[in-house]
Amino acid sequence: MIRFIYISVVMVVLGLCGSGVPLFSQEILTASQFFDQMSERYEFIQDYEADITITQPDSVLTGVIYYKNPNRIRINFTEPEDQVIVSDGSLLTVYLPEQSVTLNQRLSRSDSDAQGLRLFRQGYSIAYKETPGYVPLEADSREQVIKLNLVWKNTDEGFRQIEMSVGENGFIRRLSGITKDYDEIQIDLENLKTNQNIPEARFDYESPSSSYVIDNFIFPDE
């Protein structure tokens, strides 16, 4: 399960930030145009941090996510406590304190260059969920979002369908996905702050030496 969670999270969060200005103008955009406009804005972000919640069928994970261009990512979990996902762009490490296990994966150049929004564009057809205007994030919510519906073009993608909710500030607020096995995974990003001058040292990590190490847990080393 942790392998799938990591792939899902990295696909979703790499590059998920914008300039902080609303994306919707007086002009009515098609869903594809809206997505492309949003993607262009994300190209210029230097770093961000946000609260992240990952809701799975059997658990809820919470923590703080840090991203720094190019492709450095770290999640410090508060639930499960002390769990860490971190990558400096060339090496991915996942530390699971409950099992005292460290998972390592050497990333190829193509893996580290992958951007979340580009993966969405390549692998999914994009349409508005209901309407091109703002709708409540969920029932009885005052938070307004634009919802996109992404449907896989082929079975190589990790999710059959993804509902992407974009907030009034231009940031992706929530992604709700249905996996190949029809499980539902929801990722929420809140309290997002951009361009915080996050130091590169934030993405240096050494797991406890007492943990059991498993290499190449996603795919064989190249």
Helices and strands as residue ranges (DSSP letters): H 2-13, H 31-42, E 47-55, E 60-68, E 72-79, E 84-87, E 91-96, E 101-106, H 109-113, H 116-123, E 124-128, E 135-136, E 144-152, E 159-167, E 172-179, E 184-194, G 200-203, E 212-215
